[in-house]
Amino acid sequence: MIKLINLTIFRDMLVSKKNLLVILFFCFLGLGSIFTSTFTDPSFSFPENTEVRQSLYANLTGSNKEARSTLPEWTVIEASGVKVNFFTEIVNNEDGSSIYFCFSHGTDLDFSKGTIGSYIIKRSLDEHDDINYGITQIKIFYKNNDNSFIRLLPSVNKPESVMEIQLYGRTTQKNIKVPLSLAELSRRSFSEMASLTSNYVDWSFYITDYKKLYGDDVRLLSEAIDPLLFFLREEEDGAINREGNFVYIDSLELQKDKGGLNCSGFAKWVVDGIYKPIVGENIDIAYLKEKHYELRGNRWSEKLEDEKDPYFGLDWTRNLAFEIMKLKEPESILSSVDVKNLRYHEYKENIGFPIEDIKTVLYELAVKYPYNFYLGSLNNKSNTPPYLRQHTHVVVLFPYIDQKGNFQALVYSLNEKISLEYLKSNWKDNYIHLVQIEASTRFEPSGINFNPVIRR
């Protein structure tokens, strides 16, 4: 067994001094920024390319000949010190011909690549009006992600535009009116547009400031767990009891051999690691198995509680999170551990959120609650009557904003680290119910044997 009181100390044990110096060097290097300050919020930052767009405004809004004759200047440095790769691309299809004016902060010339601050302005080569001068769309990437962008479209016969916002491929807001035409927006700074829409868009949500949101406790806890996965074995119905022994959850009998964990047992192992340093022992399994009929279930599920235990994952994760919550808030109620009131996602009672939305759900949580991690209970309806919804698998999720302002999400499932993409594809059409737990810098894992083991 290992006692681990401080995650930073543990990290130092795993990394040599030489490697640690290299890591620290790059961490400090990453703190530099080419971002320029912008509108009303002093924490808001965004790499502007306004000067380059203004210098090409005549070509962008001029005749088709002028638009076609625009010569790319592959690398342009603005007075603000921001590097911009400018290039054009003509596309001909059934809908007509268009030229794309691309102002990229990336390193390649693929105009579909998402790099924060990059603009793509689409200009028709078939039509030319007196408001937008043929500009049909402006696309602005606000993250280093291909599927996180702002799309600006023209408003019919009006010198204004309509905005929609995509976050990791999901539309979070749409039909936002901007009181400027596309042509005018093509030469205005991003900060001006953000200021005009700040009553409708919380830009600090989309463009995150790591100085405010850096989830250091969440990151450190997840990094401490990762190297310990090698020492954990998998065992059906396995968990560690209050005294630190490997047992079977159903019977509470001691396991033979070296002992192992199932997905529920692994979630308990993680939570015990922050519970034990405070209380002096692990959480009692008997308590975690308690069923909460007052919160979930129906007349159909009552008949199958003993045979199928359809809500096991839901009860188990709620009970784990509640044990941690009670340490600081002894008067709290069980349902207060549920993740419910999100701004951009709809919660279904005892079901949670569609698994296809998990990335944006975790992003919203990382921004709103930067010091929490989560237990997830995956659930879906059975294929046979009475088509009962069952909670069949438990995962542990660590979302946070890193030092560069980028969103990270680590997922642990059945003693293994998996990606969000794998989670979404492997549990397609499922829902995931989430409970929240405050991360801790104190972690004391149970059941670790540092002798070499072979994973089954």
Residue, then its C-alpha position, 0 to 999 in steps of 0.5 A: m500500500i502507498k500513502l500519497i498526501n500531496l499530488t505534486i510530491f507524487r509527480d516529482m517521484l515519477v519524473s526525473k529531475k532532468n525531465l521535470l526541468v524540461i517540462l517546467f521550461f515548456c510550461f513557462l514557455g507556453l505562458g507567452s502570448i501573441f494575443t491582443s487585448t479587447f473589449t470590456d472584459p480585461s481578461f478577454s483576449f483574442p488574436e486580431n487580424t483586423e489590419v490585414r482584412q482592412s488592407l484587402y477590403a477593396n478586393l474583397t468587396g470589389s468586382n469579380k475581376e478584382a476579387r479573383s486577382t487578389l494575390p496571396e501574401w502567405t505570411v503577414i505580420e500585423a503592427s500588433g505582432v500577430k502572424v497571419n497567413f493570407f491566401t485565397e481559394i476558388v470553389n466551383n460547385e452546383d450552387g455557383s462559384s465562390i472565392y474564399f479569403c482566408f486569414s489564418h493563424g495556423t501553419d498550413l493552407d487548409f481553410s477548414k482547419g480551426t485555429i483561434g482567430s482565423y477568419i474565412i470570408k466567403r465571397s460569391l462570384d455570381e452575385h454582387d449586391d449593394i449591402n454585402y457586395g457578394i459576401t455570403q458568409i464569415k466564419i471565425f474560429y474562436k478555438n484551436n478546433d475545427n468544429s468550434f466557430i462563429r458563423l455570420l450570415p446576411s440578413v435579408n435586405k437589411p444592413e445587419s447580420v445573423m450569428e450562430i455559434q458552434l462549440y465542438g460541433r454542437t450549435t449552442q446559440k443561433n439567430i443572434k442579430v448583429p447590427l452590421s452588414l457582413a461587408e462591414l464586419s469583414r473589416r471590423s475587429f473581432s472585439e468590436m463584434a463581440s462588444l456589439t453582441s455581449n448582451y446575448v453572448d457570454w464570450s468568457f464562456y467560449i474564449t476561456d481564460y486559464k488564469k481564472l479557470y485553470g483547474d489545477d486540482v483536477r489536473l493534478l488528481s488525474e495525473a496522479i491516477d494515470p500512472l497507477l492504472f498499471f498496478l490495478r487489476e480487473e475483476e468482475d464485481g470487485a471493489i475495496n472495502r472499508e478496511g482496504n481489502f479486495v472484496y466482491i460487491d454483491s457478497l462482500e466476501l474477500q477476493k482470492d489471489k491479488g484482487g481487482l476492481n470492476c468499473s464501480g469498484f474503480a470509481k470507489w477507489v478514486v473517491d476513497g483516495i480523497y476520502k481516506p486522508i480525511v476520515g481515516e478509512n475507505i467508504d463502506i460498501a454497504y452504504l454505497k449499495e443503498k437504493h434510493y427508491e424515493l428518487r428514481g424508479n417506477r412500477w416496472s423497475e420495482k419488479l426487477e430491482d433484485e433480478k437486474d438492479p437497473y439503477f445500480g450505477l446511478d445509486w452507487t455514483r450518487n452515494l459516492a459523491f454524497e459521502i464527499m459532499k457531506l464532509k463539508e456540507p453535512e446538511s446537504i441532500l443526496s440529489s444535490v450531487d447531481v449535475k443538473n442546471l446547465r445553460y446550454h444542455e438539457y438534463k433529464e431526471n435520473i438519466g442525464f445527458p445524451i452521450e453525443d453531447i458529453k464533450t460540450v457538457l464537460y466543457e461547460l462544467a470545466v468553465k463553470y466549476p473548474y475545481n470539480f471532477y465527475l462520476g458518470s453512470l451510462n444508461n440506456k433502454s433495454n431491447t426487450p419488454p418492458y424496455l427498462r432503462q438500465h445503468t450499466h457502466v460507471v466512468v470517472l471524468f476529469p475536465y479542465i482548462d489547461q494553461k494555454g486556455n485549451f479544454q482537456a478531458l480525461v476519462y477513466s473506465l474500468n481501470e483504463k484511460i480512454s478518449l471522449e471519442y471512444l466513450k461516445s462511439n462505444w456507448k452510442d445512443n446511451y445517456i450519461h448521468l453525472v454527479q460532481i465531486e470537488a477535487s483534492t490535492r490530497f490523495e491516498p490510494s488503497g490496494i496498490n502493489f508495486n510488484p510487477v503484474i500482468r493485466r488480464 
